[in-house]
Amino acid sequence: MIGLQIAAPGESAPSPAAAATQESPGPSQAAPSETRQRINVERRDANDPTAVGELDAPVVMVTYSDYQCGYCAKWASESLPTILDRYVAGGQLRIEYRDIMFFGENSRQSAELAVAAGKQGKYQEFHDAIFAKGATAKDADYSAKGIAALAERIGVDAQRFTADAAHADTAALVQKNHDEAGALGVTGTPTFIVNGRPLIGAQPLEAFVQTIDEELAR
């Protein structure tokens, strides 16, 4: 089971590094929202390159994900398209993606390339390309030739894509997201926080619809 713990003052939350040697766990049910502490991690930053949706959307879903995670790919293919069409496109939901690096180098490089794509307004296109048909970044070709082909596929300038991915600010943002997950006690992916309510694992679409609809009704 994925553990999401909020450390009390002076305590240390578990490190994400502990999860790097094992696959992310599968779906698990979160406790009812009324028994859980709401967690304020949304940023609502207009310059956030990895967020999609309206800045003032009434519901924000923060998504901790790893591009090498099979359960993240499952969620991206089975639940995300409907969430984007039903809630993001209509201005009701903003998704703030926090790509982390539980599984090593390809995870780190994927997260940095995702930021670079976002700087050209193509974050979601990058995300969809990596997770297309349930695939992950485990076997991604991140050679110069592979990155150029990916840039063409998602519609970004290849030279800028490469330069932005290598920029110190990009590395700092990826590390910030990873460290934030560790501070929260996230030990597996995907983990979601919807208006402060944890939703753990690649749960079926109905779980996201119920949670988002409840928040819209508040």
C-alpha positions, 0 to 999 in steps of 0.5 A: 500500500502506498503510504502518505504521511504528514510529518508532525513538526520535528519529524522526518517523513519517509524518503522516496529513495526507499521506493526506488528498488521496487515497483509502485504499488497498485490501487488502494482506497484512501480513508474517507475525506472527513477522517483525513487531514487536508493537505495544502500543496497546490501552487496555482502558479501561472508560470508552472510549466507542468500544470494544465487547466485554468488557474482559477479552477475550483478544484486542483488535483496535484499528481505525483507520478513517475514516467517509469511507473506502470500504474501511472501509465494505467491511470494515464490511459484509463482515467486521465482522458475522461478527466481532461475532457470532462473537467479540465476542458470545462474549466472545473479542474486544474491538474498540477503534475509533479513528476518525480524520480523513484526509479532512477535516471530515466525517471529524472530525464523524463521529468526534466524533458516534461518541464522543457515541453511545458515551457513550450506549452506542450506538457500534456502532449509530452505526458501523453506521448510517453504513456501512449498505449500503456507504455512507460519511459523504461525503454525511452530513447533519450539519445540526441536522435531520440529526443529530436524525434520526440520533439517533432512528435509533440510539436516543440522546437528540438533545440530549445527542448534540449536546452531547457531540459538541461537548464539548472532551473529545470533540474531544481524544479524536478528536485523540488517536486521530488523532495516535496513528495518525500516530505509528504511521505509519498512512497509510491506512484501515482499519488493524487491530492484533490483539493487537499484530499489524498487519493492513492493509487491508480484507482478506477475513473469512478473514484476520481469522478466522485471526489472531484464532483464532491469538491465541486459541490462544496 
